[in-house]
Amino acid sequence: MEVTHDLERLLMTKSQPTVAMIVSRYARHGTLTEQDAEDVAATVNLKLLQKMRHANRATQEDVASLEDYVAKVTYNVINDHLRSRYPAKARLKNRLRYVLSHDARLLLSMTAEGYACALRYRPPAKVVASTILDSVTITPVMRNTRKPGDALVAILTAIERPVLFDALVSFTAKLWNVVDPIGVEISRIPSQRHISADPIEMRQFLRVVWREIQKLRPMQRKALLLNLRDEGPADAISLLVLTGTARFTELALALEMSEETLAAMWHQLPLDDLQIGGMLKVTRQQVINLRKSARARLVRRMAS
């Protein structure tokens, strides 16, 4: 199914509150940095847009279940991001989740604040978001990585309250000296020919493309952007905004037009060559030549 602007508006209006709520929760607890949060939100937007653009049809049932689907995608992107950036901590997290789920003394359950850990046979209590214990309280049992079940029981006994799972993971990582090496995540800039379906790699590619587009001559840049398409007939310029690659104001500046003018024509994009020629006061063939030159320059720049 061709993506429609109605679907894109639905994406922005219906999905963003859910994405923001989940991402902000992780950011508040220190699991995601501000940059991480921006990367996750942009990656989720790209995944959702790709899903819509490759869907066979959109039904009311799809729309009704959008919030659940968005939440699932967001959690998956966050987990993938953390595994990529913090592999040692991700392994610790999986280990603790396993222990909490299989040790009869422990309990891992969903709460309003997120997943929380507790001693199974303790009465319910308010969940805390930190595991601050002083050096006097910390015992050798808590540091014993060979017996993680006993260690978690000792930690939760000392805290005396259920604690958020992510907070427990962070505390245990410090206690057990689980450290990820600096620079473990190596960024790669793929060529367009080898671009994969991986959303993170796609976003990296889009950032490079956008930087090179901004360096084009004004007429070339306009001819390219106003007719920018994805693999099908849909406009691809919206990808730049939805993925956080370019702000709307930056697009308007690149096109040398006001934000109001761009907003008015937004839902008509991509324009055909006759429409672009009329705007630029050149012929249809000149538009084609300008865009061809722009693409050739981009290919050369991306290959260098």
Secondary structure, 3 states (H helix, E strand, C coil): CCCCHHHHHHHHHHHHHHHHHHHHHHHHCCCCCHHHHHHHHHHHHHHHHHHHHCCCCCCHHHHHCHHHHHHHHHHHHHHHHHHHHCHHHHHHHHHHHHHHHHCCCEEEEEECCEEEEEECCCCCCCCECCCCCCCCCCCHHHHCCCCHHHHHHHHHHHHCCCEEHHHHHHHHHHHCCCCCCCCCCCCCCCCHHHCCCCHHHHHHHHHHHHHHHHCCCHHHHHHHHCCCECCCCCECHHHHHHCCCCCHHHHHHHCCCCHHHHHHHHHHCCCCHHHHHHHHCCCHHHHHHHHHHHHHHHHHHHHC
